[in-house]
Amino acid sequence: AYALYSDIKPNPTIQNVQDGVAAFKAAEADCIVTIGGGSSMDTAKAIGIIINNPEFADVRSLEGVAPTKKHAVFTIAVPTTAGTA
């Protein structure tokens, strides 16, 4: 079984991450598969970190170097862009 969360903005918002965390929990997921560019991958990384480190649920605390205790949820990233550089 799988669930799809695709409401990610081109410049992801805090709400995108919080909604993704809720979707992960509602689906009782085991891992994350992210497909797309930087926005979807960055959002997936934040979701994966927050799931295993709920003390960072405010999202802003992840800016810079965050002292997380656990690794993020297992995540598979499939990039569909070559970047802008």
PyMOL Python script that loads the backbone (N, CA, C, O; Angstrom):
from pymol import cmd

cmd.read_pdbstr("""\
ATOM      1  N   ALA A   1       0.840  -1.192   0.000  1.00  0.00           N
ATOM      2  CA  ALA A   1       0.000   0.000   0.000  1.00  0.00           C
ATOM      3  C   ALA A   1       0.874   1.240   0.000  1.00  0.00           C
ATOM      4  O   ALA A   1       2.012   1.211   0.470  1.00  0.00           O
ATOM      5  N   TYR A   2       0.337   2.327  -0.529  1.00  0.00           N
ATOM      6  CA  TYR A   2       1.072   3.588  -0.527  1.00  0.00           C
ATOM      7  C   TYR A   2       0.072   4.738  -0.445  1.00  0.00           C
ATOM      8  O   TYR A   2      -1.123   4.570  -0.686  1.00  0.00           O
ATOM      9  N   ALA A   3       0.593   5.898  -0.101  1.00  0.00           N
ATOM     10  CA  ALA A   3      -0.210   7.121  -0.083  1.00  0.00           C
ATOM     11  C   ALA A   3       0.579   8.189  -0.818  1.00  0.00           C
ATOM     12  O   ALA A   3       1.810   8.160  -0.837  1.00  0.00           O
ATOM     13  N   LEU A   4      -0.123   9.121  -1.416  1.00  0.00           N
ATOM     14  CA  LEU A   4       0.506  10.168  -2.200  1.00  0.00           C
ATOM     15  C   LEU A   4       0.286  11.516  -1.529  1.00  0.00           C
ATOM     16  O   LEU A   4      -0.842  11.871  -1.190  1.00  0.00           O
ATOM     17  N   TYR A   5       1.370  12.266  -1.339  1.00  0.00           N
ATOM     18  CA  TYR A   5       1.275  13.650  -0.860  1.00  0.00           C
ATOM     19  C   TYR A   5       1.962  14.507  -1.916  1.00  0.00           C
ATOM     20  O   TYR A   5       3.171  14.395  -2.121  1.00  0.00           O
ATOM     21  N   SER A   6       1.202  15.355  -2.579  1.00  0.00           N
ATOM     22  CA  SER A   6       1.756  16.110  -3.695  1.00  0.00           C
ATOM     23  C   SER A   6       1.463  17.611  -3.638  1.00  0.00           C
ATOM     24  O   SER A   6       1.590  18.305  -4.647  1.00  0.00           O
ATOM     25  N   ASP A   7       1.081  18.102  -2.493  1.00  0.00           N
ATOM     26  CA  ASP A   7       0.720  19.519  -2.372  1.00  0.00           C
ATOM     27  C   ASP A   7       1.919  20.394  -2.001  1.00  0.00           C
ATOM     28  O   ASP A   7       1.810  21.257  -1.130  1.00  0.00           O
ATOM     29  N   ILE A   8       3.047  20.180  -2.651  1.00  0.00           N
ATOM     30  CA  ILE A   8       4.262  20.918  -2.338  1.00  0.00           C
ATOM     31  C   ILE A   8       4.403  22.094  -3.293  1.00  0.00           C
ATOM     32  O   ILE A   8       4.295  21.936  -4.509  1.00  0.00           O
ATOM     33  N   LYS A   9       4.642  23.263  -2.736  1.00  0.00           N
ATOM     34  CA  LYS A   9       4.809  24.476  -3.528  1.00  0.00           C
ATOM     35  C   LYS A   9       6.222  24.532  -4.105  1.00  0.00           C
ATOM     36  O   LYS A   9       7.114  23.851  -3.598  1.00  0.00           O
ATOM     37  N   PRO A  10       6.451  25.336  -5.166  1.00  0.00           N
ATOM     38  CA  PRO A  10       7.804  25.488  -5.719  1.00  0.00           C
ATOM     39  C   PRO A  10       8.821  25.972  -4.675  1.00  0.00           C
ATOM     40  O   PRO A  10       9.984  25.570  -4.717  1.00  0.00           O
ATOM     41  N   ASN A  11       8.403  26.808  -3.765  1.00  0.00           N
ATOM     42  CA  ASN A  11       9.218  27.184  -2.614  1.00  0.00           C
ATOM     43  C   ASN A  11       8.457  26.693  -1.391  1.00  0.00           C
ATOM     44  O   ASN A  11       7.584  27.396  -0.883  1.00  0.00           O
ATOM     45  N   PRO A  12       8.782  25.483  -0.910  1.00  0.00           N
ATOM     46  CA  PRO A  12       7.965  24.849   0.126  1.00  0.00           C
ATOM     47  C   PRO A  12       7.778  25.723   1.366  1.00  0.00           C
ATOM     48  O   PRO A  12       8.681  26.441   1.795  1.00  0.00           O
ATOM     49  N   THR A  13       6.600  25.634   1.906  1.00  0.00           N
ATOM     50  CA  THR A  13       6.261  26.392   3.105  1.00  0.00           C
ATOM     51  C   THR A  13       6.336  25.482   4.335  1.00  0.00           C
ATOM     52  O   THR A  13       6.414  24.259   4.222  1.00  0.00           O
ATOM     53  N   ILE A  14       6.311  26.094   5.475  1.00  0.00           N
ATOM     54  CA  ILE A  14       6.263  25.331   6.726  1.00  0.00           C
ATOM     55  C   ILE A  14       5.009  24.467   6.739  1.00  0.00           C
ATOM     56  O   ILE A  14       5.031  23.322   7.192  1.00  0.00           O
ATOM     57  N   GLN A  15       3.920  25.032   6.237  1.00  0.00           N
ATOM     58  CA  GLN A  15       2.659  24.276   6.187  1.00  0.00           C
ATOM     59  C   GLN A  15       2.787  23.035   5.307  1.00  0.00           C
ATOM     60  O   GLN A  15       2.199  21.999   5.617  1.00  0.00           O
ATOM     61  N   ASN A  16       3.565  23.128   4.192  1.00  0.00           N
ATOM     62  CA  ASN A  16       3.793  21.953   3.341  1.00  0.00           C
ATOM     63  C   ASN A  16       4.427  20.835   4.143  1.00  0.00           C
ATOM     64  O   ASN A  16       4.022  19.679   4.029  1.00  0.00           O
ATOM     65  N   VAL A  17       5.425  21.174   4.958  1.00  0.00           N
ATOM     66  CA  VAL A  17       6.121  20.168   5.764  1.00  0.00           C
ATOM     67  C   VAL A  17       5.177  19.602   6.818  1.00  0.00           C
ATOM     68  O   VAL A  17       5.110  18.387   7.002  1.00  0.00           O
ATOM     69  N   GLN A  18       4.446  20.476   7.510  1.00  0.00           N
ATOM     70  CA  GLN A  18       3.535  20.012   8.552  1.00  0.00           C
ATOM     71  C   GLN A  18       2.434  19.116   7.967  1.00  0.00           C
ATOM     72  O   GLN A  18       2.062  18.112   8.574  1.00  0.00           O
ATOM     73  N   ASP A  19       1.923  19.477   6.804  1.00  0.00           N
ATOM     74  CA  ASP A  19       0.907  18.645   6.153  1.00  0.00           C
ATOM     75  C   ASP A  19       1.503  17.301   5.730  1.00  0.00           C
ATOM     76  O   ASP A  19       0.839  16.268   5.810  1.00  0.00           O
ATOM     77  N   GLY A  20       2.753  17.325   5.282  1.00  0.00           N
ATOM     78  CA  GLY A  20       3.430  16.085   4.898  1.00  0.00           C
ATOM     79  C   GLY A  20       3.654  15.164   6.086  1.00  0.00           C
ATOM     80  O   GLY A  20       3.505  13.948   5.969  1.00  0.00           O
ATOM     81  N   VAL A  21       4.010  15.737   7.227  1.00  0.00           N
ATOM     82  CA  VAL A  21       4.172  14.939   8.450  1.00  0.00           C
ATOM     83  C   VAL A  21       2.842  14.294   8.815  1.00  0.00           C
ATOM     84  O   VAL A  21       2.793  13.113   9.160  1.00  0.00           O
ATOM     85  N   ALA A  22       1.765  15.069   8.737  1.00  0.00           N
ATOM     86  CA  ALA A  22       0.429  14.524   9.041  1.00  0.00           C
ATOM     87  C   ALA A  22       0.052  13.424   8.052  1.00  0.00           C
ATOM     88  O   ALA A  22      -0.531  12.413   8.444  1.00  0.00           O
ATOM     89  N   ALA A  23       0.378  13.609   6.780  1.00  0.00           N
ATOM     90  CA  ALA A  23       0.066  12.597   5.763  1.00  0.00           C
ATOM     91  C   ALA A  23       0.862  11.319   6.009  1.00  0.00           C
ATOM     92  O   ALA A  23       0.331  10.219   5.855  1.00  0.00           O
ATOM     93  N   PHE A  24       2.127  11.457   6.388  1.00  0.00           N
ATOM     94  CA  PHE A  24       2.967  10.296   6.686  1.00  0.00           C
ATOM     95  C   PHE A  24       2.363   9.498   7.845  1.00  0.00           C
ATOM     96  O   PHE A  24       2.254   8.273   7.788  1.00  0.00           O
ATOM     97  N   LYS A  25       1.975  10.224   8.892  1.00  0.00           N
ATOM     98  CA  LYS A  25       1.389   9.554  10.059  1.00  0.00           C
ATOM     99  C   LYS A  25       0.052   8.901   9.715  1.00  0.00           C
ATOM    100  O   LYS A  25      -0.207   7.770  10.127  1.00  0.00           O
ATOM    101  N   ALA A  26      -0.791   9.598   8.967  1.00  0.00           N
ATOM    102  CA  ALA A  26      -2.113   9.062   8.604  1.00  0.00           C
ATOM    103  C   ALA A  26      -1.981   7.798   7.761  1.00  0.00           C
ATOM    104  O   ALA A  26      -2.803   6.888   7.869  1.00  0.00           O
ATOM    105  N   ALA A  27      -0.951   7.740   6.924  1.00  0.00           N
ATOM    106  CA  ALA A  27      -0.732   6.579   6.067  1.00  0.00           C
ATOM    107  C   ALA A  27      -0.039   5.444   6.803  1.00  0.00           C
ATOM    108  O   ALA A  27       0.084   4.338   6.277  1.00  0.00           O
ATOM    109  N   GLU A  28       0.415   5.719   8.025  1.00  0.00           N
ATOM    110  CA  GLU A  28       1.207   4.745   8.785  1.00  0.00           C
ATOM    111  C   GLU A  28       2.355   4.228   7.921  1.00  0.00           C
ATOM    112  O   GLU A  28       2.610   3.026   7.844  1.00  0.00           O
ATOM    113  N   ALA A  29       3.036   5.170   7.274  1.00  0.00           N
ATOM    114  CA  ALA A  29       4.103   4.840   6.326  1.00  0.00           C
ATOM    115  C   ALA A  29       5.364   4.326   7.019  1.00  0.00           C
ATOM    116  O   ALA A  29       5.594   4.572   8.203  1.00  0.00           O
ATOM    117  N   ASP A  30       6.164   3.611   6.246  1.00  0.00           N
ATOM    118  CA  ASP A  30       7.445   3.085   6.721  1.00  0.00           C
ATOM    119  C   ASP A  30       8.619   3.857   6.142  1.00  0.00           C
ATOM    120  O   ASP A  30       9.696   3.902   6.738  1.00  0.00           O
ATOM    121  N   CYS A  31       8.410   4.469   4.972  1.00  0.00           N
ATOM    122  CA  CYS A  31       9.495   5.176   4.300  1.00  0.00           C
ATOM    123  C   CYS A  31       8.907   6.264   3.411  1.00  0.00           C
ATOM    124  O   CYS A  31       7.689   6.390   3.283  1.00  0.00           O
ATOM    125  N   ILE A  32       9.790   7.044   2.802  1.00  0.00           N
ATOM    126  CA  ILE A  32       9.384   8.115   1.897  1.00  0.00           C
ATOM    127  C   ILE A  32      10.063   7.888   0.552  1.00  0.00           C
ATOM    128  O   ILE A  32      11.253   7.581   0.490  1.00  0.00           O
ATOM    129  N   VAL A  33       9.296   8.041  -0.522  1.00  0.00           N
ATOM    130  CA  VAL A  33       9.856   8.069  -1.870  1.00  0.00           C
ATOM    131  C   VAL A  33       9.512   9.443  -2.419  1.00  0.00           C
ATOM    132  O   VAL A  33       8.337   9.784  -2.553  1.00  0.00           O
ATOM    133  N   THR A  34      10.525  10.230  -2.734  1.00  0.00           N
ATOM    134  CA  THR A  34      10.299  11.570  -3.256  1.00  0.00           C
ATOM    135  C   THR A  34      10.764  11.642  -4.700  1.00  0.00           C
ATOM    136  O   THR A  34      11.861  11.200  -5.044  1.00  0.00           O
ATOM    137  N   ILE A  35       9.912  12.205  -5.530  1.00  0.00           N
ATOM    138  CA  ILE A  35      10.198  12.308  -6.961  1.00  0.00           C
ATOM    139  C   ILE A  35      10.054  13.773  -7.351  1.00  0.00           C
ATOM    140  O   ILE A  35       9.043  14.405  -7.045  1.00  0.00           O
ATOM    141  N   GLY A  36      11.050  14.301  -8.018  1.00  0.00           N
ATOM    142  CA  GLY A  36      10.946  15.685  -8.467  1.00  0.00           C
ATOM    143  C   GLY A  36      12.238  16.442  -8.303  1.00  0.00           C
ATOM    144  O   GLY A  36      13.330  15.877  -8.365  1.00  0.00           O
ATOM    145  N   GLY A  37      12.092  17.729  -8.094  1.00  0.00           N
ATOM    146  CA  GLY A  37      13.240  18.612  -7.946  1.00  0.00           C
ATOM    147  C   GLY A  37      13.540  18.914  -6.491  1.00  0.00           C
ATOM    148  O   GLY A  37      13.139  18.183  -5.586  1.00  0.00           O
ATOM    149  N   GLY A  38      14.247  19.998  -6.292  1.00  0.00           N
ATOM    150  CA  GLY A  38      14.701  20.365  -4.958  1.00  0.00           C
ATOM    151  C   GLY A  38      13.583  20.593  -3.961  1.00  0.00           C
ATOM    152  O   GLY A  38      13.721  20.236  -2.791  1.00  0.00           O
ATOM    153  N   SER A  39      12.487  21.174  -4.395  1.00  0.00           N
ATOM    154  CA  SER A  39      11.392  21.462  -3.471  1.00  0.00           C
ATOM    155  C   SER A  39      10.817  20.194  -2.857  1.00  0.00           C
ATOM    156  O   SER A  39      10.627  20.115  -1.643  1.00  0.00           O
ATOM    157  N   SER A  40      10.543  19.205  -3.696  1.00  0.00           N
ATOM    158  CA  SER A  40       9.971  17.964  -3.160  1.00  0.00           C
ATOM    159  C   SER A  40      10.991  17.217  -2.310  1.00  0.00           C
ATOM    160  O   SER A  40      10.634  16.618  -1.296  1.00  0.00           O
ATOM    161  N   MET A  41      12.244  17.249  -2.712  1.00  0.00           N
ATOM    162  CA  MET A  41      13.281  16.544  -1.938  1.00  0.00           C
ATOM    163  C   MET A  41      13.548  17.224  -0.604  1.00  0.00           C
ATOM    164  O   MET A  41      13.703  16.549   0.413  1.00  0.00           O
ATOM    165  N   ASP A  42      13.604  18.551  -0.597  1.00  0.00           N
ATOM    166  CA  ASP A  42      13.811  19.265   0.667  1.00  0.00           C
ATOM    167  C   ASP A  42      12.647  19.040   1.617  1.00  0.00           C
ATOM    168  O   ASP A  42      12.846  18.859   2.819  1.00  0.00           O
ATOM    169  N   THR A  43      11.429  19.050   1.080  1.00  0.00           N
ATOM    170  CA  THR A  43      10.251  18.810   1.909  1.00  0.00           C
ATOM    171  C   THR A  43      10.276  17.398   2.475  1.00  0.00           C
ATOM    172  O   THR A  43       9.988  17.199   3.655  1.00  0.00           O
ATOM    173  N   ALA A  44      10.615  16.424   1.652  1.00  0.00           N
ATOM    174  CA  ALA A  44      10.686  15.032   2.106  1.00  0.00           C
ATOM    175  C   ALA A  44      11.738  14.858   3.198  1.00  0.00           C
ATOM    176  O   ALA A  44      11.514  14.136   4.171  1.00  0.00           O
ATOM    177  N   LYS A  45      12.885  15.520   3.037  1.00  0.00           N
ATOM    178  CA  LYS A  45      13.930  15.418   4.065  1.00  0.00           C
ATOM    179  C   LYS A  45      13.435  15.983   5.392  1.00  0.00           C
ATOM    180  O   LYS A  45      13.663  15.386   6.445  1.00  0.00           O
ATOM    181  N   ALA A  46      12.765  17.120   5.347  1.00  0.00           N
ATOM    182  CA  ALA A  46      12.244  17.717   6.581  1.00  0.00           C
ATOM    183  C   ALA A  46      11.202  16.814   7.224  1.00  0.00           C
ATOM    184  O   ALA A  46      11.202  16.636   8.442  1.00  0.00           O
ATOM    185  N   ILE A  47      10.317  16.244   6.417  1.00  0.00           N
ATOM    186  CA  ILE A  47       9.301  15.326   6.945  1.00  0.00           C
ATOM    187  C   ILE A  47       9.978  14.141   7.618  1.00  0.00           C
ATOM    188  O   ILE A  47       9.622  13.771   8.737  1.00  0.00           O
ATOM    189  N   GLY A  48      10.950  13.547   6.943  1.00  0.00           N
ATOM    190  CA  GLY A  48      11.652  12.380   7.488  1.00  0.00           C
ATOM    191  C   GLY A  48      12.378  12.672   8.786  1.00  0.00           C
ATOM    192  O   GLY A  48      12.419  11.827   9.681  1.00  0.00           O
ATOM    193  N   ILE A  49      12.952  13.862   8.895  1.00  0.00           N
ATOM    194  CA  ILE A  49      13.651  14.231  10.130  1.00  0.00           C
ATOM    195  C   ILE A  49      12.652  14.430  11.257  1.00  0.00           C
ATOM    196  O   ILE A  49      12.863  13.948  12.370  1.00  0.00           O
ATOM    197  N   ILE A  50      11.570  15.137  10.977  1.00  0.00           N
ATOM    198  CA  ILE A  50      10.581  15.431  12.021  1.00  0.00           C
ATOM    199  C   ILE A  50       9.894  14.161  12.520  1.00  0.00           C
ATOM    200  O   ILE A  50       9.617  14.036  13.713  1.00  0.00           O
ATOM    201  N   ILE A  51       9.620  13.227  11.626  1.00  0.00           N
ATOM    202  CA  ILE A  51       8.984  11.978  12.055  1.00  0.00           C
ATOM    203  C   ILE A  51       9.830  11.284  13.119  1.00  0.00           C
ATOM    204  O   ILE A  51       9.289  10.801  14.114  1.00  0.00           O
ATOM    205  N   ASN A  52      11.142  11.226  12.926  1.00  0.00           N
ATOM    206  CA  ASN A  52      12.008  10.531  13.885  1.00  0.00           C
ATOM    207  C   ASN A  52      12.570  11.444  14.963  1.00  0.00           C
ATOM    208  O   ASN A  52      13.201  10.963  15.905  1.00  0.00           O
ATOM    209  N   ASN A  53      12.358  12.740  14.848  1.00  0.00           N
ATOM    210  CA  ASN A  53      12.829  13.716  15.833  1.00  0.00           C
ATOM    211  C   ASN A  53      11.703  14.728  16.075  1.00  0.00           C
ATOM    212  O   ASN A  53      11.825  15.885  15.673  1.00  0.00           O
ATOM    213  N   PRO A  54      10.616  14.313  16.722  1.00  0.00           N
ATOM    214  CA  PRO A  54       9.444  15.176  16.855  1.00  0.00           C
ATOM    215  C   PRO A  54       9.698  16.489  17.597  1.00  0.00           C
ATOM    216  O   PRO A  54       8.887  17.411  17.515  1.00  0.00           O
ATOM    217  N   GLU A  55      10.797  16.578  18.307  1.00  0.00           N
ATOM    218  CA  GLU A  55      11.104  17.837  19.003  1.00  0.00           C
ATOM    219  C   GLU A  55      11.429  18.968  18.019  1.00  0.00           C
ATOM    220  O   GLU A  55      11.525  20.126  18.425  1.00  0.00           O
ATOM    221  N   PHE A  56      11.600  18.645  16.732  1.00  0.00           N
ATOM    222  CA  PHE A  56      11.855  19.646  15.699  1.00  0.00           C
ATOM    223  C   PHE A  56      10.604  19.940  14.866  1.00  0.00           C
ATOM    224  O   PHE A  56      10.711  20.457  13.754  1.00  0.00           O
ATOM    225  N   ALA A  57       9.436  19.619  15.388  1.00  0.00           N
ATOM    226  CA  ALA A  57       8.178  19.761  14.649  1.00  0.00           C
ATOM    227  C   ALA A  57       7.852  21.202  14.270  1.00  0.00           C
ATOM    228  O   ALA A  57       7.027  21.434  13.387  1.00  0.00           O
ATOM    229  N   ASP A  58       8.487  22.171  14.923  1.00  0.00           N
ATOM    230  CA  ASP A  58       8.208  23.565  14.560  1.00  0.00           C
ATOM    231  C   ASP A  58       8.851  23.959  13.231  1.00  0.00           C
ATOM    232  O   ASP A  58       8.647  25.082  12.769  1.00  0.00           O
ATOM    233  N   VAL A  59       9.602  23.089  12.619  1.00  0.00           N
ATOM    234  CA  VAL A  59      10.239  23.209  11.301  1.00  0.00           C
ATOM    235  C   VAL A  59      11.345  24.253  11.286  1.00  0.00           C
ATOM    236  O   VAL A  59      12.435  23.968  10.790  1.00  0.00           O
ATOM    237  N   ARG A  60      11.109  25.449  11.810  1.00  0.00           N
ATOM    238  CA  ARG A  60      12.137  26.500  11.801  1.00  0.00           C
ATOM    239  C   ARG A  60      13.405  26.066  12.532  1.00  0.00           C
ATOM    240  O   ARG A  60      14.497  26.538  12.216  1.00  0.00           O
ATOM    241  N   SER A  61      13.266  25.182  13.492  1.00  0.00           N
ATOM    242  CA  SER A  61      14.435  24.723  14.251  1.00  0.00           C
ATOM    243  C   SER A  61      15.370  23.865  13.398  1.00  0.00           C
ATOM    244  O   SER A  61      16.471  23.537  13.839  1.00  0.00           O
ATOM    245  N   LEU A  62      14.952  23.500  12.193  1.00  0.00           N
ATOM    246  CA  LEU A  62      15.800  22.709  11.303  1.00  0.00           C
ATOM    247  C   LEU A  62      16.725  23.578  10.449  1.00  0.00           C
ATOM    248  O   LEU A  62      17.577  23.053   9.733  1.00  0.00           O
ATOM    249  N   GLU A  63      16.564  24.904  10.519  1.00  0.00           N
ATOM    250  CA  GLU A  63      17.427  25.782   9.732  1.00  0.00           C
ATOM    251  C   GLU A  63      18.867  25.659  10.227  1.00  0.00           C
ATOM    252  O   GLU A  63      19.114  25.540  11.427  1.00  0.00           O
ATOM    253  N   GLY A  64      19.805  25.690   9.293  1.00  0.00           N
ATOM    254  CA  GLY A  64      21.214  25.571   9.660  1.00  0.00           C
ATOM    255  C   GLY A  64      21.537  24.147  10.067  1.00  0.00           C
ATOM    256  O   GLY A  64      21.031  23.192   9.477  1.00  0.00           O
ATOM    257  N   VAL A  65      22.377  24.008  11.072  1.00  0.00           N
ATOM    258  CA  VAL A  65      22.768  22.694  11.578  1.00  0.00           C
ATOM    259  C   VAL A  65      21.880  22.372  12.769  1.00  0.00           C
ATOM    260  O   VAL A  65      21.991  23.002  13.820  1.00  0.00           O
ATOM    261  N   ALA A  66      21.002  21.397  12.607  1.00  0.00           N
ATOM    262  CA  ALA A  66      20.080  21.006  13.674  1.00  0.00           C
ATOM    263  C   ALA A  66      20.650  19.800  14.419  1.00  0.00           C
ATOM    264  O   ALA A  66      21.052  18.818  13.794  1.00  0.00           O
ATOM    265  N   PRO A  67      20.688  19.869  15.746  1.00  0.00           N
ATOM    266  CA  PRO A  67      21.242  18.768  16.541  1.00  0.00           C
ATOM    267  C   PRO A  67      20.260  17.605  16.708  1.00  0.00           C
ATOM    268  O   PRO A  67      19.865  17.277  17.827  1.00  0.00           O
ATOM    269  N   THR A  68      19.876  16.993  15.605  1.00  0.00           N
ATOM    270  CA  THR A  68      18.938  15.878  15.674  1.00  0.00           C
ATOM    271  C   THR A  68      19.616  14.677  16.321  1.00  0.00           C
ATOM    272  O   THR A  68      20.834  14.518  16.246  1.00  0.00           O
ATOM    273  N   LYS A  69      18.819  13.853  16.944  1.00  0.00           N
ATOM    274  CA  LYS A  69      19.338  12.677  17.640  1.00  0.00           C
ATOM    275  C   LYS A  69      19.260  11.414  16.775  1.00  0.00           C
ATOM    276  O   LYS A  69      20.104  10.526  16.890  1.00  0.00           O
ATOM    277  N   LYS A  70      18.255  11.341  15.919  1.00  0.00           N
ATOM    278  CA  LYS A  70      18.028  10.141  15.104  1.00  0.00           C
ATOM    279  C   LYS A  70      18.109  10.486  13.627  1.00  0.00           C
ATOM    280  O   LYS A  70      17.866  11.627  13.233  1.00  0.00           O
ATOM    281  N   HIS A  71      18.450   9.500  12.817  1.00  0.00           N
ATOM    282  CA  HIS A  71      18.445   9.670  11.368  1.00  0.00           C
ATOM    283  C   HIS A  71      17.023   9.880  10.885  1.00  0.00           C
ATOM    284  O   HIS A  71      16.067   9.502  11.562  1.00  0.00           O
ATOM    285  N   ALA A  72      16.887  10.476   9.726  1.00  0.00           N
ATOM    286  CA  ALA A  72      15.572  10.646   9.105  1.00  0.00           C
ATOM    287  C   ALA A  72      15.003   9.282   8.726  1.00  0.00           C
ATOM    288  O   ALA A  72      15.725   8.288   8.655  1.00  0.00           O
ATOM    289  N   VAL A  73      13.721   9.257   8.488  1.00  0.00           N
ATOM    290  CA  VAL A  73      13.052   8.067   7.974  1.00  0.00           C
ATOM    291  C   VAL A  73      13.755   7.658   6.672  1.00  0.00           C
ATOM    292  O   VAL A  73      14.227   8.515   5.926  1.00  0.00           O
ATOM    293  N   PHE A  74      13.824   6.364   6.406  1.00  0.00           N
ATOM    294  CA  PHE A  74      14.429   5.890   5.166  1.00  0.00           C
ATOM    295  C   PHE A  74      13.742   6.587   3.992  1.00  0.00           C
ATOM    296  O   PHE A  74      12.519   6.546   3.857  1.00  0.00           O
ATOM    297  N   THR A  75      14.553   7.229   3.145  1.00  0.00           N
ATOM    298  CA  THR A  75      14.028   8.021   2.035  1.00  0.00           C
ATOM    299  C   THR A  75      14.721   7.650   0.735  1.00  0.00           C
ATOM    300  O   THR A  75      15.948   7.552   0.684  1.00  0.00           O
ATOM    301  N   ILE A  76      13.947   7.447  -0.302  1.00  0.00           N
ATOM    302  CA  ILE A  76      14.462   7.228  -1.652  1.00  0.00           C
ATOM    303  C   ILE A  76      14.143   8.482  -2.447  1.00  0.00           C
ATOM    304  O   ILE A  76      12.983   8.884  -2.532  1.00  0.00           O
ATOM    305  N   ALA A  77      15.170   9.110  -3.036  1.00  0.00           N
ATOM    306  CA  ALA A  77      14.975  10.329  -3.801  1.00  0.00           C
ATOM    307  C   ALA A  77      15.262  10.073  -5.280  1.00  0.00           C
ATOM    308  O   ALA A  77      16.327   9.574  -5.643  1.00  0.00           O
ATOM    309  N   VAL A  78      14.300  10.420  -6.118  1.00  0.00           N
ATOM    310  CA  VAL A  78      14.432  10.263  -7.560  1.00  0.00           C
ATOM    311  C   VAL A  78      14.388  11.656  -8.185  1.00  0.00           C
ATOM    312  O   VAL A  78      13.309  12.218  -8.373  1.00  0.00           O
ATOM    313  N   PRO A  79      15.573  12.219  -8.511  1.00  0.00           N
ATOM    314  CA  PRO A  79      15.575  13.567  -9.085  1.00  0.00           C
ATOM    315  C   PRO A  79      15.097  13.568 -10.532  1.00  0.00           C
ATOM    316  O   PRO A  79      15.460  12.695 -11.320  1.00  0.00           O
ATOM    317  N   THR A  80      14.286  14.553 -10.865  1.00  0.00           N
ATOM    318  CA  THR A  80      13.796  14.662 -12.241  1.00  0.00           C
ATOM    319  C   THR A  80      14.289  15.930 -12.906  1.00  0.00           C
ATOM    320  O   THR A  80      13.863  16.263 -14.012  1.00  0.00           O
ATOM    321  N   THR A  81      15.189  16.642 -12.234  1.00  0.00           N
ATOM    322  CA  THR A  81      15.765  17.855 -12.800  1.00  0.00           C
ATOM    323  C   THR A  81      17.273  17.757 -12.730  1.00  0.00           C
ATOM    324  O   THR A  81      17.822  16.967 -11.962  1.00  0.00           O
ATOM    325  N   ALA A  82      17.937  18.563 -13.537  1.00  0.00           N
ATOM    326  CA  ALA A  82      19.405  18.574 -13.539  1.00  0.00           C
ATOM    327  C   ALA A  82      19.946  19.728 -12.704  1.00  0.00           C
ATOM    328  O   ALA A  82      21.160  19.923 -12.644  1.00  0.00           O
ATOM    329  N   GLY A  83      19.083  20.486 -12.067  1.00  0.00           N
ATOM    330  CA  GLY A  83      19.516  21.625 -11.266  1.00  0.00           C
ATOM    331  C   GLY A  83      19.645  22.873 -12.112  1.00  0.00           C
ATOM    332  O   GLY A  83      19.449  22.841 -13.327  1.00  0.00           O
ATOM    333  N   THR A  84      19.974  23.959 -11.465  1.00  0.00           N
ATOM    334  CA  THR A  84      20.063  25.241 -12.165  1.00  0.00           C
ATOM    335  C   THR A  84      21.494  25.707 -12.352  1.00  0.00           C
ATOM    336  O   THR A  84      21.730  26.758 -12.948  1.00  0.00           O
ATOM    337  N   ALA A  85      22.441  24.949 -11.856  1.00  0.00           N
ATOM    338  CA  ALA A  85      23.842  25.383 -11.949  1.00  0.00           C
ATOM    339  C   ALA A  85      24.451  25.011 -13.285  1.00  0.00           C
ATOM    340  O   ALA A  85      25.621  25.300 -13.532  1.00  0.00           O
TER     341      ALA A  85
END
""", "prot")
cmd.dss("prot")
cmd.show_as("cartoon", "prot")
cmd.util.cbc("prot")
cmd.orient("prot")
